[in-house]
Amino acid sequence: MGILGWILVGLVAGIIAKLLMPGRDPGGCVVTPLIGIAGGLLGGWLGKIIFGVDSIDGFFELSTWIAAIVGSLIILLIYRLIVGRKQ
């Protein structure tokens, strides 16, 4: 999957993560895709480490999207914990 595919998966995964974990976050439209892209990478890495499977198979694979969304939720939670302390 190319860089444009990662950006698109990250954007959508970040939006889905924000829908599943609503709340006010600083950064808005800029932070959401970055969280999604980082979440996709984290989700793929965790899938390989924990389950021993290649969870990032392709753009249209369900495992890619699940890994990206779960990773985005984890990154969003960590982001909120860090940013929430500063405010």
C-alpha positions in Angstrom: 0.0 0.0 0.0 1.5 3.3 -1.0 1.7 6.6 0.9 -1.5 7.9 -0.5 -3.3 4.7 0.7 -1.9 5.2 4.2 -3.0 8.8 4.3 -6.5 7.9 3.2 -6.7 5.0 5.6 -5.4 7.2 8.4 -7.9 10.0 7.6 -10.8 7.6 7.7 -9.5 5.7 10.7 -8.9 8.9 12.6 -12.5 10.1 11.9 -13.9 6.8 13.0 -11.9 6.9 16.2 -13.2 10.4 16.9 -16.7 9.2 16.3 -16.2 6.2 18.7 -14.5 8.5 21.3 -16.3 11.8 21.1 -14.9 14.8 22.9 -13.2 18.1 22.5 -9.6 17.8 21.3 -7.3 20.6 20.3 -5.9 20.3 16.8 -9.1 19.3 15.0 -8.7 18.6 11.3 -5.0 18.6 11.5 -4.5 16.2 14.4 -7.2 13.7 13.3 -5.5 12.3 10.2 -2.1 12.3 12.0 -3.6 10.2 14.8 -5.2 7.9 12.2 -1.9 7.4 10.3 0.0 6.8 13.6 -2.8 4.5 14.7 -2.7 2.5 11.5 1.0 1.9 12.0 0.5 1.0 15.7 -2.4 -1.3 14.9 -0.4 -3.1 12.2 2.6 -3.5 14.5 0.4 -4.7 17.4 -1.3 -7.2 15.1 2.0 -8.7 14.1 3.4 -8.8 17.7 0.3 -10.0 19.5 -1.4 -12.3 17.0 1.5 -13.1 14.7 -0.5 -12.1 11.6 0.1 -9.6 8.9 -2.7 -7.3 9.8 -1.9 -4.7 7.1 -2.6 -6.7 4.0 -4.1 -4.2 1.6 -6.4 -1.2 1.3 -9.6 -3.2 1.0 -8.8 -5.8 3.6 -11.0 -5.7 6.7 -8.0 -6.5 8.9 -6.2 -3.3 7.7 -9.2 -1.1 8.7 -9.7 -2.8 12.1 -6.0 -2.5 12.9 -6.0 1.2 11.9 -9.1 2.0 13.9 -7.9 0.2 17.1 -4.5 1.8 16.8 -6.2 5.2 16.3 -8.3 4.7 19.4 -5.2 3.9 21.4 -3.3 6.9 20.1 -6.3 9.2 20.7 -6.6 8.0 24.3 -2.9 8.6 24.9 -3.2 12.0 23.2 -6.1 13.0 25.4 -4.3 11.9 28.5 -1.2 14.0 27.6 -3.0 17.1 26.4 -5.6 16.9 29.2 -2.9 17.3 31.8 -1.6 20.4 30.2 -4.9 22.3 30.3 
